[in-house]
Amino acid sequence: MAVQKDYAKTTEGLRDMLFDEIDLLRSGKIDSARARVTANLAKQIIESIRVQVQFQRVMVEQTKGNKPMSLIGK
């Protein structure tokens, strides 16, 4: 079993954790099933960040023109 390490809950921490997981996989300290689970969780985190960034961009665009925000499209 690999040693548990604390990572910052940031994109930088996620990146560090993923590189450490790659190293553990290469060294045989973890199996491919754990690596797959870690990769899938990372994808979900990245997707949630992507959605958050898109939402923030929309909010900035909406406030530029003082337009009311439509929640269901145009």
C-alpha positions in Angstrom: 0.0 0.0 0.0 1.3 3.5 -0.9 1.9 6.1 1.7 -0.9 8.7 2.0 0.2 12.2 1.3 -1.7 15.4 1.7 -2.1 17.6 -1.3 -3.4 21.2 -1.7 -6.9 21.2 -3.0 -5.9 23.3 -6.0 -5.2 22.5 -9.6 -1.5 22.6 -8.7 -2.1 20.0 -5.9 -4.1 17.8 -8.3 -1.3 17.9 -10.8 1.3 17.0 -8.1 -0.9 14.1 -7.0 -1.4 12.8 -10.5 2.4 12.9 -11.2 3.0 11.0 -7.9 0.4 8.4 -8.9 2.2 7.9 -12.2 5.5 7.4 -10.3 3.8 4.9 -8.0 2.3 3.0 -10.9 5.6 2.8 -12.7 7.4 1.6 -9.6 4.7 -1.1 -9.0 3.6 0.3 -5.7 0.0 0.7 -6.9 -2.0 -1.3 -9.4 -3.7 -0.2 -12.6 -7.2 -0.3 -10.9 -6.2 2.3 -8.4 -4.6 4.4 -11.1 -7.8 4.2 -13.2 -9.9 5.3 -10.3 -7.6 8.2 -9.6 -7.7 9.2 -13.3 -11.5 9.1 -13.3 -11.7 11.2 -10.2 -9.3 13.7 -11.6 -11.4 14.0 -14.8 -14.5 14.8 -12.7 -12.6 17.5 -10.8 -11.2 19.0 -14.0 -14.7 19.0 -15.5 -16.2 20.8 -12.5 -13.4 23.4 -12.8 -14.1 23.8 -16.5 -17.8 24.4 -15.8 -17.0 26.9 -13.1 -14.7 28.9 -15.4 -17.3 28.9 -18.1 -19.9 30.2 -15.7 -17.6 32.9 -14.5 -16.9 34.0 -18.1 -20.7 34.2 -18.8 -21.2 36.2 -15.6 -18.5 38.7 -16.6 -20.0 39.1 -20.1 -23.4 39.6 -18.7 -22.3 42.3 -16.3 -20.4 44.2 -19.1 -23.6 45.2 -20.8 -25.8 45.4 -17.7 -28.0 42.7 -19.2 -30.2 40.6 -17.0 -28.9 37.0 -16.9 -31.1 34.4 -18.7 -31.0 31.1 -17.0 -32.5 29.1 -19.9 -30.6 30.4 -22.9 -31.1 33.3 -25.3 
